[in-house]
Amino acid sequence: MQGNTIIEIKGLCKTYPGGVEALSNVDLKIPQGELTTLLGPSGCGKTTLLKIIAGLLDKTEGQVLIKGKPITGPGPERAFVFQDFALMPWATVMRNVAFGLELRGVAKKERYEIARRYIDEVGLSGFEKAYPHELSGGMRQRVGLARALTVDAEILMMDEPFASVDEQTRRKFQEDLLNLLKIEKKTVVFVTHSIEEAVYVSDQVVLLSPRPGKVMRIVDTRLDGVQNVEDIRRDRKYLDVVEDLWQILKQYLI
């Protein structure tokens, strides 16, 4: 059963300078407390749509509403997890994770206490004093996730967050994310190129058409009766949905 709508997109269009139409008449409702993945062929506007929802990119036409109110730019209810980690190389893990709270003027002792909690939640206890160059790609991405969680935003925007790590780390990270979201109960908007990843982590997958991106289909990927994240990939519905999405998407491969 879907939760209440937290993000509503109406008639959204985006045309870049030079006339490149990235998105056309996108209508979409994103339920609260669930993970929605944007999936589609390369160049279909997934990241463009994510950045517009995040307030990092201006739309050309249409509306993006959060709890019924139009967005006018970034806001404290949204936090962005970047593909390239976007960490400050000169700052420790602790400083990086606490940075959003520092910008909000939270006192050092308080922000470090909050940051330490999320460093522990993402499995990085003991690395508080380490610098980004001392960490693996997977650990750096954990720092980025902890930073987003620390500001306690209702909505996490994740742009291919696992694309820069190896396959084993990626699978572990996917499991860790699902276990973390059982605790944190966030609304997540997730972008990936991977069909398997989309079906594995999502409550619903929004399939976008080739550019200009439009919503082609919304697929409910919840698995009834599956309690452990380790069991998802063996579930018949998981396998069937992965195959169904592949049959649709392969038509658009050149």
Buried (B, 14 or more C-beta within 10 A) or exposed (E): EBEEBBBBBBEBBBBEEEEEBBBBBBEBBBBBBBBBBBBBBEBBBBBBBBBBBBBBBEBBEBEBBBEEEEBEEEBEBBBBBBBEBEBEEEBBBBBBBBBBBBEEEBEEEEBBEBBBEBBEBBBBEEBBEBBBEEBEBBBBBBBBBBBBBBBBBBBBBBBBBBBBBEEEBBBBBBBBBBEBBEEBEBBBBBBBBBBBBBBBBBBBBBBBBBBBBBBBEEBEBEBEEBEEBEEBBEBEBBEEBBEBBEEBBEEEEE
